[in-house]
Amino acid sequence: MRIVVTGGAGFVGSHLCDVLLGEGHSVLCVDNFFSGQQSNIKHLLSHERFELREHDVIQPLEVDGDVDQIYHLACPASPLFYQKDPIYTSKTAVLGCMNLLELARAKNARILYTSTSEVYGDPLEHPQTESYKGNVNPHGIRSCYDEGKRMGESLFFDYHRFHGVDIRVCRLFNSYGSRMRIGDGRVVSNFVVQALRRQPLTVYGSGDQTRSFCFSSDTVAGIRALMNTEDFTGPVNIGNPNERTIRSLAELVTQKVAAVVRCTDLLSGYLFSFYFC
């Protein structure tokens, strides 16, 4: 199949490109490198079935020839990037969805949208099920991302109902793994970087708040499974059913990184700690 992946140079998108090429598909990776990194796809540039196009999905995307599937991942996903220019984030979320849905409509292609657990806002239900409507703030500093993703879901289902576009919608929960940006504002990378730098781990609040963490390969497997499931639009949560407190994550990262440091620097006598603010 010929497959388009927007945001393909991002953390999750680049792993998805790896898997698709490994399955024998041809991949058109679309990214403007606002938050994606060329280093994530450098190893793919010489691949005969991989094509890279630098493009901003705010603008319509034209693709020659047939397209079988579209994975629409393009949108700044970490607070560092989506709060850097919140108006641009909103435009990416809304206009990006419209432009990719129009491409799917023109090519009669199935299209999958990676929404987010942030559509649930500050949830009062744990864990969240897909039927939960959320507890949201439409005008907070994170709303450009949260509400943008909610609008994206609305557009996908309207294009499905009104134009018959074959859609899939998933909601990703706290993915982590290789190729995450250092200091991108997400808790796993923040903790690991602070620990490796021998800095205290910053935990906001009591640390008793919980999150669902999902490794990148499991996230991609879930995305692929949904895309290839017939007669089911979603939305589907993709994450870990077992939530972990931020405090326990801080303790785990402290233990794991400290063990590595002891192996390489036995004389340092350095003890990791974390503090609350």
The 8 nearest C-alpha neighbors of each residue, nearest first, counted from 0:
[[1, 24, 67, 2, 25, 68, 66, 23],
 [0, 2, 25, 66, 67, 26, 24, 68],
 [1, 3, 68, 26, 69, 67, 66, 25],
 [2, 4, 69, 27, 26, 28, 70, 68],
 [5, 3, 70, 28, 7, 69, 29, 71],
 [6, 4, 29, 73, 71, 7, 72, 30],
 [5, 7, 73, 30, 72, 9, 8, 12],
 [6, 8, 12, 13, 28, 5, 4, 9],
 [9, 7, 35, 13, 6, 36, 39, 12],
 [10, 8, 35, 12, 7, 6, 13, 11],
 [9, 11, 178, 179, 12, 13, 8, 14],
 [12, 10, 14, 13, 9, 15, 215, 219],
 [13, 11, 7, 15, 9, 14, 10, 6],
 [12, 14, 16, 7, 8, 15, 11, 9],
 [15, 13, 17, 11, 16, 12, 18, 10],
 [14, 16, 12, 18, 13, 17, 219, 19],
 [17, 15, 13, 19, 14, 18, 20, 12],
 [18, 16, 14, 15, 20, 19, 21, 13],
 [17, 19, 21, 15, 16, 20, 22, 14],
 [20, 18, 22, 16, 21, 17, 24, 15],
 [21, 19, 23, 24, 22, 17, 18, 16],
 [20, 22, 18, 19, 23, 17, 24, 16],
 [21, 23, 19, 20, 24, 18, 17, 25],
 [24, 22, 20, 21, 19, 25, 0, 48],
 [23, 25, 0, 20, 19, 22, 1, 26],
 [24, 26, 48, 1, 49, 2, 0, 20],
 [27, 25, 2, 49, 3, 1, 28, 50],
 [26, 28, 3, 50, 51, 49, 4, 2],
 [27, 29, 51, 4, 7, 5, 50, 26],
 [30, 28, 5, 52, 53, 7, 6, 54],
 [29, 31, 6, 53, 32, 54, 5, 7],
 [30, 32, 54, 53, 55, 33, 29, 35],
 [33, 31, 35, 34, 30, 36, 8, 37],
 [34, 32, 31, 35, 75, 30, 80, 36],
 [33, 35, 32, 75, 36, 80, 9, 31],
 [36, 34, 9, 32, 8, 33, 37, 6],
 [37, 35, 38, 39, 8, 32, 9, 34],
 [36, 38, 39, 40, 41, 8, 35, 32],
 [37, 39, 41, 36, 40, 42, 8, 178],
 [40, 38, 37, 36, 8, 41, 13, 178],
 [41, 39, 43, 42, 38, 37, 8, 13],
 [42, 40, 38, 43, 44, 39, 37, 45],
 [41, 43, 40, 44, 45, 39, 38, 46],
 [44, 42, 46, 40, 41, 45, 49, 17],
 [45, 43, 46, 41, 42, 49, 40, 50],
 [44, 46, 43, 47, 42, 49, 41, 48],
 [45, 47, 43, 49, 48, 44, 42, 50],
 [46, 48, 49, 45, 50, 44, 25, 43],
 [49, 47, 25, 46, 26, 50, 20, 24],
 [50, 48, 26, 46, 47, 25, 27, 43],
 [49, 51, 27, 28, 26, 52, 48, 44],
 [52, 50, 28, 27, 29, 53, 49, 44],
 [51, 53, 29, 54, 28, 30, 50, 27],
 [54, 52, 31, 30, 29, 51, 55, 32],
 [53, 55, 31, 30, 52, 29, 56, 58],
 [54, 56, 31, 57, 58, 30, 53, 29],
 [57, 55, 95, 58, 54, 59, 91, 60],
 [56, 58, 95, 94, 55, 91, 90, 59],
 [57, 59, 56, 55, 60, 98, 95, 94],
 [60, 58, 98, 56, 61, 57, 99, 95],
 [61, 59, 58, 62, 98, 56, 102, 99],
 [60, 62, 59, 63, 102, 98, 58, 99],
 [63, 61, 64, 60, 66, 65, 102, 106],
 [64, 62, 61, 65, 66, 106, 60, 102],
 [65, 63, 62, 66, 106, 1, 61, 67],
 [64, 66, 106, 67, 63, 1, 62, 108],
 [65, 67, 1, 68, 106, 108, 2, 64],
 [68, 66, 108, 1, 2, 0, 109, 65],
 [67, 69, 109, 2, 108, 110, 66, 3],
 [70, 68, 110, 3, 2, 4, 71, 111],
 [71, 69, 4, 111, 110, 72, 3, 5],
 [72, 70, 112, 5, 73, 111, 4, 69],
 [71, 73, 6, 5, 113, 70, 74, 112],
 [74, 72, 6, 5, 71, 75, 30, 56],
 [73, 75, 76, 91, 92, 72, 88, 6],
 [76, 74, 81, 80, 77, 34, 88, 73],
 [77, 75, 74, 81, 78, 80, 144, 34],
 [76, 78, 79, 80, 184, 183, 75, 81],
 [79, 77, 81, 80, 82, 184, 76, 183],
 [78, 80, 184, 77, 183, 82, 81, 83],
 [81, 79, 83, 78, 82, 77, 75, 34],
 [80, 82, 75, 78, 83, 88, 85, 79],
 [83, 81, 85, 84, 80, 78, 79, 141],
 [82, 84, 80, 81, 79, 85, 78, 88],
 [83, 85, 82, 87, 86, 81, 88, 80],
 [86, 84, 88, 82, 87, 143, 81, 83],
 [87, 85, 89, 88, 84, 90, 143, 91],
 [86, 88, 90, 84, 85, 89, 91, 81],
 [89, 87, 85, 91, 86, 90, 81, 143],
 [90, 88, 92, 86, 143, 147, 91, 87],
 [91, 89, 87, 93, 94, 92, 88, 86],
 [90, 92, 95, 88, 89, 57, 94, 93],
 [91, 93, 147, 89, 90, 95, 94, 148],
 [92, 94, 90, 96, 95, 91, 151, 89],
 [95, 93, 97, 57, 90, 96, 91, 98],
 [94, 96, 56, 57, 91, 98, 93, 97],
 [97, 95, 99, 93, 94, 98, 151, 100],
 [96, 98, 94, 100, 95, 99, 101, 93],
 [99, 97, 59, 101, 95, 100, 96, 94],
 [100, 98, 102, 96, 101, 97, 103, 95],
 [101, 99, 103, 97, 102, 98, 96, 104],
 [100, 102, 104, 98, 99, 103, 105, 97],
 [101, 103, 99, 105, 100, 104, 106, 98],
 [104, 102, 108, 100, 106, 101, 105, 107],
 [103, 105, 101, 107, 102, 106, 164, 100],
 [104, 106, 102, 103, 107, 101, 108, 100],
 [105, 107, 103, 108, 104, 66, 102, 65],
 [108, 106, 104, 103, 105, 109, 164, 67],
 [109, 107, 103, 67, 68, 106, 66, 110],
 [108, 110, 165, 68, 166, 69, 103, 67],
 [109, 111, 69, 166, 68, 70, 167, 108],
 [112, 110, 167, 70, 168, 166, 71, 69],
 [113, 111, 168, 71, 114, 167, 169, 70],
 [114, 112, 169, 72, 170, 168, 71, 115],
 [113, 115, 170, 169, 148, 112, 171, 168],
 [116, 114, 170, 171, 117, 118, 172, 113],
 [115, 117, 118, 172, 170, 171, 119, 114],
 [118, 116, 115, 119, 120, 145, 121, 144],
 [117, 119, 116, 145, 120, 149, 115, 148],
 [118, 120, 133, 117, 122, 116, 134, 121],
 [121, 119, 135, 134, 117, 118, 122, 133],
 [120, 122, 134, 135, 119, 123, 133, 117],
 [123, 121, 134, 124, 120, 119, 133, 125],
 [122, 124, 125, 121, 134, 133, 127, 119],
 [123, 125, 122, 127, 126, 131, 133, 128],
 [126, 124, 127, 123, 122, 128, 242, 209],
 [125, 127, 124, 128, 240, 242, 241, 211],
 [128, 126, 125, 124, 131, 129, 122, 119],
 [127, 129, 130, 131, 126, 236, 125, 124],
 [128, 130, 131, 235, 236, 234, 127, 132],
 [129, 131, 128, 132, 127, 234, 133, 235],
 [130, 132, 128, 129, 133, 127, 119, 124],
 [133, 131, 130, 119, 134, 129, 118, 135],
 [134, 132, 119, 131, 122, 120, 135, 118],
 [135, 133, 120, 122, 121, 119, 123, 132],
 [134, 136, 120, 133, 121, 137, 119, 118],
 [135, 137, 138, 139, 142, 120, 134, 121],
 [136, 138, 142, 139, 135, 146, 145, 143],
 [139, 137, 142, 136, 140, 141, 143, 146],
 [140, 138, 142, 141, 136, 137, 143, 135],
 [139, 141, 142, 138, 143, 82, 85, 144],
 [142, 140, 139, 143, 144, 145, 82, 78],
 [143, 141, 145, 139, 146, 144, 137, 140],
 [142, 144, 89, 85, 141, 147, 146, 145],
 [143, 145, 147, 142, 146, 141, 148, 88],
 [146, 144, 142, 118, 117, 148, 147, 143],
 [147, 145, 149, 142, 148, 144, 143, 150],
 [148, 146, 144, 92, 150, 89, 149, 145],
 [147, 149, 151, 150, 146, 145, 114, 144],
 [148, 150, 146, 152, 151, 147, 118, 153],
 [151, 149, 153, 147, 148, 152, 146, 154],
 [150, 152, 148, 154, 149, 153, 93, 96],
 [151, 153, 155, 149, 150, 154, 148, 156],
 [152, 154, 150, 151, 156, 155, 157, 149],
 [155, 153, 157, 151, 152, 156, 158, 150],
 [156, 154, 152, 158, 157, 153, 159, 151],
 [155, 157, 159, 153, 158, 154, 160, 152],
 [158, 156, 154, 160, 159, 155, 161, 153],
 [159, 157, 162, 161, 155, 156, 160, 164],
 [158, 160, 164, 163, 156, 157, 162, 161],
 [161, 159, 157, 158, 163, 162, 156, 164],
 [160, 162, 158, 157, 159, 163, 164, 156],
 [163, 161, 158, 164, 159, 160, 104, 157],
 [162, 164, 159, 160, 161, 165, 158, 104],
 [165, 163, 159, 162, 158, 104, 166, 103],
 [164, 166, 109, 159, 163, 110, 108, 167],
 [167, 165, 110, 232, 111, 109, 164, 159],
 [166, 168, 111, 232, 233, 110, 112, 226],
 [169, 167, 234, 112, 233, 111, 232, 113],
 [168, 170, 235, 234, 113, 114, 236, 112],
 [171, 169, 115, 114, 236, 116, 237, 113],
 [170, 172, 115, 237, 116, 236, 238, 114],
 [171, 173, 238, 116, 174, 211, 237, 212],
 [174, 172, 212, 213, 211, 175, 171, 238],
 [173, 175, 213, 214, 215, 172, 212, 218],
 [176, 174, 214, 215, 213, 173, 187, 179],
 [177, 175, 215, 214, 179, 178, 174, 216],
 [176, 178, 179, 175, 10, 215, 180, 14],
 [179, 177, 10, 180, 39, 176, 9, 11],
 [180, 178, 10, 177, 176, 181, 188, 175],
 [181, 179, 183, 182, 178, 188, 10, 36],
 [180, 182, 183, 188, 179, 192, 189, 184],
 [181, 183, 184, 189, 180, 188, 192, 185],
 [184, 182, 180, 181, 79, 185, 77, 188],
 [183, 185, 182, 79, 78, 77, 189, 186],
 [186, 184, 183, 188, 187, 189, 77, 78],
 [185, 187, 189, 188, 190, 184, 245, 191],
 [188, 186, 190, 189, 185, 191, 175, 248],
 [187, 189, 191, 190, 186, 185, 192, 181],
 [190, 188, 186, 192, 187, 182, 191, 185],
 [189, 191, 193, 187, 188, 192, 200, 186],
 [192, 190, 194, 188, 193, 189, 195, 187],
 [193, 191, 195, 189, 194, 190, 188, 196],
 [194, 192, 198, 196, 190, 191, 195, 200],
 [193, 195, 197, 191, 196, 192, 198, 190],
 [196, 194, 192, 197, 193, 191, 256, 198],
 [195, 197, 193, 194, 198, 192, 191, 199],
 [198, 196, 194, 195, 193, 271, 199, 269],
 [197, 199, 193, 196, 194, 200, 271, 195],
 [200, 198, 273, 272, 201, 274, 193, 197],
 [199, 201, 273, 190, 193, 274, 198, 202],
 [200, 202, 274, 275, 199, 273, 203, 276],
 [203, 201, 275, 206, 274, 200, 204, 276],
 [204, 202, 276, 275, 201, 206, 205, 274],
 [203, 205, 206, 276, 275, 202, 207, 208],
 [204, 206, 207, 203, 275, 208, 202, 246],
 [205, 207, 246, 245, 208, 204, 202, 244],
 [206, 208, 244, 205, 246, 245, 209, 204],
 [209, 207, 244, 206, 245, 210, 205, 246],
 [210, 208, 244, 243, 242, 245, 207, 211],
 [209, 211, 242, 243, 212, 244, 208, 245],
 [210, 212, 242, 239, 172, 238, 173, 243],
 [213, 211, 173, 239, 174, 210, 238, 172],
 [212, 214, 174, 238, 239, 173, 218, 175],
 [215, 213, 175, 217, 174, 216, 176, 218],
 [214, 216, 218, 176, 217, 175, 174, 219],
 [217, 215, 219, 218, 214, 220, 14, 176],
 [218, 216, 220, 214, 215, 219, 221, 213],
 [217, 219, 215, 221, 216, 220, 222, 214],
 [218, 220, 222, 216, 221, 217, 15, 223],
 [221, 219, 217, 223, 218, 222, 224, 216],
 [222, 220, 224, 218, 219, 223, 217, 237],
 [221, 223, 219, 225, 220, 224, 226, 218],
 [222, 224, 226, 220, 221, 225, 219, 227],
 [225, 223, 221, 227, 222, 226, 220, 228],
 [224, 226, 228, 222, 227, 223, 221, 167],
 [227, 225, 223, 224, 228, 222, 167, 111],
 [226, 228, 224, 225, 223, 229, 222, 167],
 [229, 227, 225, 226, 224, 231, 230, 223],
 [228, 230, 231, 227, 226, 225, 232, 167],
 [231, 229, 232, 228, 165, 167, 166, 227],
 [230, 232, 229, 233, 228, 167, 225, 166],
 [231, 233, 167, 166, 168, 234, 230, 165],
 [234, 232, 235, 168, 167, 231, 169, 225],
 [233, 235, 168, 169, 232, 129, 236, 170],
 [234, 236, 169, 233, 170, 237, 129, 168],
 [235, 237, 170, 169, 171, 238, 129, 234],
 [238, 236, 171, 170, 172, 221, 235, 218],
 [237, 239, 172, 213, 211, 171, 236, 212],
 [238, 240, 211, 241, 213, 212, 242, 237],
 [241, 239, 242, 238, 211, 126, 212, 237],
 [242, 240, 239, 211, 243, 126, 212, 210],
 [241, 243, 211, 210, 209, 240, 239, 244],
 [244, 242, 209, 210, 211, 245, 241, 247],
 [245, 243, 209, 207, 247, 246, 208, 210],
 [244, 246, 206, 248, 247, 209, 208, 249],
 [245, 247, 206, 249, 244, 248, 207, 250],
 [246, 248, 250, 244, 249, 245, 251, 243],
 [249, 247, 245, 251, 250, 246, 252, 244],
 [248, 250, 246, 252, 247, 251, 253, 245],
 [249, 251, 247, 253, 248, 252, 254, 246],
 [252, 250, 248, 254, 253, 249, 247, 255],
 [253, 251, 255, 249, 254, 250, 256, 248],
 [254, 252, 250, 251, 256, 255, 257, 271],
 [255, 253, 251, 257, 252, 256, 258, 250],
 [256, 254, 252, 258, 257, 253, 251, 259],
 [257, 255, 259, 258, 253, 254, 252, 260],
 [256, 258, 260, 254, 259, 255, 253, 261],
 [259, 257, 261, 255, 256, 260, 254, 262],
 [260, 258, 256, 262, 257, 261, 263, 255],
 [259, 261, 257, 263, 262, 258, 264, 256],
 [262, 260, 265, 264, 258, 259, 263, 257],
 [263, 261, 259, 260, 264, 265, 258, 257],
 [264, 262, 260, 261, 265, 259, 258, 266],
 [265, 263, 261, 266, 260, 267, 262, 268],
 [264, 266, 261, 267, 262, 263, 268, 260],
 [267, 265, 264, 268, 261, 269, 263, 262],
 [266, 268, 269, 264, 265, 261, 260, 270],
 [269, 267, 266, 270, 265, 261, 264, 260],
 [270, 268, 267, 271, 197, 257, 266, 261],
 [271, 269, 268, 272, 257, 197, 267, 253],
 [272, 270, 253, 269, 257, 197, 199, 273],
 [271, 273, 199, 270, 200, 274, 253, 198],
 [274, 272, 200, 199, 201, 275, 271, 249],
 [273, 275, 201, 200, 202, 199, 276, 272],
 [274, 276, 202, 203, 201, 204, 205, 273],
 [275, 203, 204, 202, 274, 201, 205, 206]]
